[in-house]
Amino acid sequence: MISSLAAAASPHVLSASGTGGGPQQLNEEQQAQVQDLRQRDAEVRRHEAAHATQGGPFAGAPSYEYVRGPDGRLYAVGGEVKIDVTPAGSPQSTVAKMEQIIRAALAPADPSPQDRAAAAAAQQIKQQAEAELRDLEEEQAAERRGKKDGASGAGSETGAAVLQAVQSYTRTAELVGGFGPSGSLFGAITA
């Protein structure tokens, strides 16, 4: 729908905002194009606003692609909200963050394929963090049992296991998210 509206209205997609002057008298075909562009503009803005609202501190401001209509005005025909999908500092924080990102990705009434892909990536990161949480809880329970039984040396084993879990978690997050050398990635959720 974006490409057909863009082609019908103008051969140029613009990346600037604002309105321009244009002819005041439009024929019926141009009036229909303007009506279609107004509807698409409203859809795109609602869609991106839903992402931004649900994304909270992990979401950037919406950005839009525009076309100039036959009336000389710019209409949004596409957009995106950048979402920070990097794991948080701890598995617990990562689970909470990914839940919010999933809600943000699926917030619009009609999520796009890119929205669904972002939600799926966040779900994978969340599942890895949940697995790490289970491992940590099991190790803590084993340590408590060891202390009750008078065992010694459990602390160093648990510390090594925690280090191994954190390294595994980081490697998985890098593989799932495609993180660059800086360890950061912003996934775009688009209309």
URPERA-V649435 format. One record per residue. N is the residue number from 1. RES is the residue in three letters. BURIAL is 1 if it has 16 or more other ideal C-beta (glycine too) atoms within 10 Angstrom, else 0. D_LAST is the distance of its C-alpha to the last C-alpha in Angstrom with 1 decimal. Layout:
BEGIN
n=N res=RES burial=BURIAL d_last=D_LAST
n=N res=RES burial=BURIAL d_last=D_LAST
END
This chain:
BEGIN
n=1 res=MET burial=0 d_last=11.0
n=2 res=ILE burial=1 d_last=9.6
n=3 res=SER burial=0 d_last=12.6
n=4 res=SER burial=0 d_last=15.0
n=5 res=LEU burial=1 d_last=14.4
n=6 res=ALA burial=1 d_last=14.6
n=7 res=ALA burial=0 d_last=17.7
n=8 res=ALA burial=1 d_last=19.2
n=9 res=ALA burial=1 d_last=18.9
n=10 res=SER burial=1 d_last=19.7
n=11 res=PRO burial=0 d_last=20.1
n=12 res=HIS burial=0 d_last=18.8
n=13 res=VAL burial=1 d_last=15.3
n=14 res=LEU burial=1 d_last=16.2
n=15 res=SER burial=0 d_last=15.2
n=16 res=ALA burial=0 d_last=17.5
n=17 res=SER burial=0 d_last=17.6
n=18 res=GLY burial=0 d_last=20.3
n=19 res=THR burial=0 d_last=21.9
n=20 res=GLY burial=0 d_last=24.6
n=21 res=GLY burial=0 d_last=27.5
n=22 res=GLY burial=0 d_last=27.7
n=23 res=PRO burial=0 d_last=29.8
n=24 res=GLN burial=0 d_last=30.6
n=25 res=GLN burial=0 d_last=31.6
n=26 res=LEU burial=1 d_last=28.9
n=27 res=ASN burial=0 d_last=29.9
n=28 res=GLU burial=0 d_last=28.5
n=29 res=GLU burial=0 d_last=26.0
n=30 res=GLN burial=1 d_last=24.7
n=31 res=GLN burial=0 d_last=24.5
n=32 res=ALA burial=0 d_last=22.5
n=33 res=GLN burial=1 d_last=20.1
n=34 res=VAL burial=1 d_last=19.9
n=35 res=GLN burial=0 d_last=19.3
n=36 res=ASP burial=1 d_last=16.4
n=37 res=LEU burial=1 d_last=14.9
n=38 res=ARG burial=0 d_last=15.6
n=39 res=GLN burial=0 d_last=14.0
n=40 res=ARG burial=1 d_last=10.7
n=41 res=ASP burial=1 d_last=11.0
n=42 res=ALA burial=0 d_last=11.8
n=43 res=GLU burial=1 d_last=8.9
n=44 res=VAL burial=1 d_last=6.4
n=45 res=ARG burial=0 d_last=9.1
n=46 res=ARG burial=0 d_last=9.7
n=47 res=HIS burial=1 d_last=6.5
n=48 res=GLU burial=1 d_last=6.8
n=49 res=ALA burial=0 d_last=10.5
n=50 res=ALA burial=1 d_last=10.6
n=51 res=HIS burial=1 d_last=9.6
n=52 res=ALA burial=1 d_last=12.1
n=53 res=THR burial=0 d_last=14.7
n=54 res=GLN burial=1 d_last=14.9
n=55 res=GLY burial=1 d_last=14.8
n=56 res=GLY burial=0 d_last=17.9
n=57 res=PRO burial=0 d_last=19.8
n=58 res=PHE burial=1 d_last=17.7
n=59 res=ALA burial=1 d_last=14.6
n=60 res=GLY burial=1 d_last=14.5
n=61 res=ALA burial=0 d_last=13.7
n=62 res=PRO burial=1 d_last=10.4
n=63 res=SER burial=1 d_last=10.5
n=64 res=TYR burial=1 d_last=9.5
n=65 res=GLU burial=1 d_last=10.4
n=66 res=TYR burial=1 d_last=12.9
n=67 res=VAL burial=1 d_last=15.2
n=68 res=ARG burial=1 d_last=18.6
n=69 res=GLY burial=1 d_last=19.6
n=70 res=PRO burial=1 d_last=23.1
n=71 res=ASP burial=1 d_last=24.1
n=72 res=GLY burial=0 d_last=23.5
n=73 res=ARG burial=1 d_last=20.7
n=74 res=LEU burial=1 d_last=17.3
n=75 res=TYR burial=1 d_last=14.2
n=76 res=ALA burial=1 d_last=10.6
n=77 res=VAL burial=1 d_last=8.8
n=78 res=GLY burial=1 d_last=5.8
n=79 res=GLY burial=1 d_last=5.5
n=80 res=GLU burial=1 d_last=6.2
n=81 res=VAL burial=1 d_last=8.9
n=82 res=LYS burial=1 d_last=11.7
n=83 res=ILE burial=1 d_last=13.4
n=84 res=ASP burial=1 d_last=17.1
n=85 res=VAL burial=1 d_last=17.8
n=86 res=THR burial=1 d_last=21.4
n=87 res=PRO burial=1 d_last=24.1
n=88 res=ALA burial=1 d_last=26.0
n=89 res=GLY burial=0 d_last=29.7
n=90 res=SER burial=0 d_last=31.0
n=91 res=PRO burial=1 d_last=30.0
n=92 res=GLN burial=0 d_last=30.0
n=93 res=SER burial=0 d_last=27.7
n=94 res=THR burial=1 d_last=25.4
n=95 res=VAL burial=1 d_last=25.2
n=96 res=ALA burial=0 d_last=24.4
n=97 res=LYS burial=1 d_last=21.8
n=98 res=MET burial=1 d_last=20.0
n=99 res=GLU burial=0 d_last=20.2
n=100 res=GLN burial=1 d_last=18.4
n=101 res=ILE burial=1 d_last=15.7
n=102 res=ILE burial=1 d_last=15.4
n=103 res=ARG burial=1 d_last=15.2
n=104 res=ALA burial=1 d_last=12.5
n=105 res=ALA burial=1 d_last=10.3
n=106 res=LEU burial=1 d_last=11.2
n=107 res=ALA burial=1 d_last=11.4
n=108 res=PRO burial=1 d_last=9.0
n=109 res=ALA burial=0 d_last=11.0
n=110 res=ASP burial=0 d_last=9.0
n=111 res=PRO burial=1 d_last=7.5
n=112 res=SER burial=1 d_last=5.9
n=113 res=PRO burial=0 d_last=8.8
n=114 res=GLN burial=0 d_last=7.8
n=115 res=ASP burial=1 d_last=7.7
n=116 res=ARG burial=0 d_last=11.0
n=117 res=ALA burial=0 d_last=12.4
n=118 res=ALA burial=1 d_last=12.2
n=119 res=ALA burial=1 d_last=13.8
n=120 res=ALA burial=0 d_last=16.4
n=121 res=ALA burial=1 d_last=17.3
n=122 res=ALA burial=1 d_last=17.9
n=123 res=GLN burial=1 d_last=19.9
n=124 res=GLN burial=1 d_last=22.0
n=125 res=ILE burial=1 d_last=22.8
n=126 res=LYS burial=1 d_last=23.6
n=127 res=GLN burial=0 d_last=26.0
n=128 res=GLN burial=1 d_last=27.7
n=129 res=ALA burial=1 d_last=28.3
n=130 res=GLU burial=0 d_last=29.7
n=131 res=ALA burial=0 d_last=32.0
n=132 res=GLU burial=1 d_last=33.2
n=133 res=LEU burial=1 d_last=33.9
n=134 res=ARG burial=0 d_last=35.9
n=135 res=ASP burial=1 d_last=37.9
n=136 res=LEU burial=1 d_last=38.7
n=137 res=GLU burial=0 d_last=39.8
n=138 res=GLU burial=0 d_last=42.0
n=139 res=GLU burial=1 d_last=43.5
n=140 res=GLN burial=0 d_last=44.3
n=141 res=ALA burial=0 d_last=45.9
n=142 res=ALA burial=0 d_last=48.0
n=143 res=GLU burial=1 d_last=49.0
n=144 res=ARG burial=0 d_last=50.1
n=145 res=ARG burial=0 d_last=52.1
n=146 res=GLY burial=1 d_last=53.7
n=147 res=LYS burial=0 d_last=54.8
n=148 res=LYS burial=0 d_last=56.3
n=149 res=ASP burial=0 d_last=58.2
n=150 res=GLY burial=0 d_last=59.4
n=151 res=ALA burial=0 d_last=57.5
n=152 res=SER burial=0 d_last=57.0
n=153 res=GLY burial=0 d_last=54.6
n=154 res=ALA burial=1 d_last=51.6
n=155 res=GLY burial=0 d_last=49.9
n=156 res=SER burial=0 d_last=49.8
n=157 res=GLU burial=0 d_last=48.5
n=158 res=THR burial=1 d_last=45.8
n=159 res=GLY burial=0 d_last=44.9
n=160 res=ALA burial=0 d_last=44.6
n=161 res=ALA burial=1 d_last=42.5
n=162 res=VAL burial=0 d_last=40.1
n=163 res=LEU burial=0 d_last=39.9
n=164 res=GLN burial=0 d_last=39.2
n=165 res=ALA burial=1 d_last=36.5
n=166 res=VAL burial=0 d_last=34.8
n=167 res=GLN burial=0 d_last=35.0
n=168 res=SER burial=0 d_last=33.7
n=169 res=TYR burial=1 d_last=30.7
n=170 res=THR burial=0 d_last=30.0
n=171 res=ARG burial=0 d_last=30.3
n=172 res=THR burial=1 d_last=28.0
n=173 res=ALA burial=1 d_last=25.3
n=174 res=GLU burial=0 d_last=25.7
n=175 res=LEU burial=0 d_last=25.4
n=176 res=VAL burial=1 d_last=22.5
n=177 res=GLY burial=1 d_last=20.5
n=178 res=GLY burial=0 d_last=21.8
n=179 res=PHE burial=1 d_last=23.1
n=180 res=GLY burial=0 d_last=24.8
n=181 res=PRO burial=0 d_last=28.4
n=182 res=SER burial=0 d_last=27.6
n=183 res=GLY burial=0 d_last=26.1
n=184 res=SER burial=0 d_last=22.8
n=185 res=LEU burial=1 d_last=19.3
n=186 res=PHE burial=0 d_last=16.0
n=187 res=GLY burial=1 d_last=13.2
n=188 res=ALA burial=0 d_last=9.8
n=189 res=ILE burial=1 d_last=7.0
n=190 res=THR burial=1 d_last=3.8
n=191 res=ALA burial=1 d_last=0.0
END
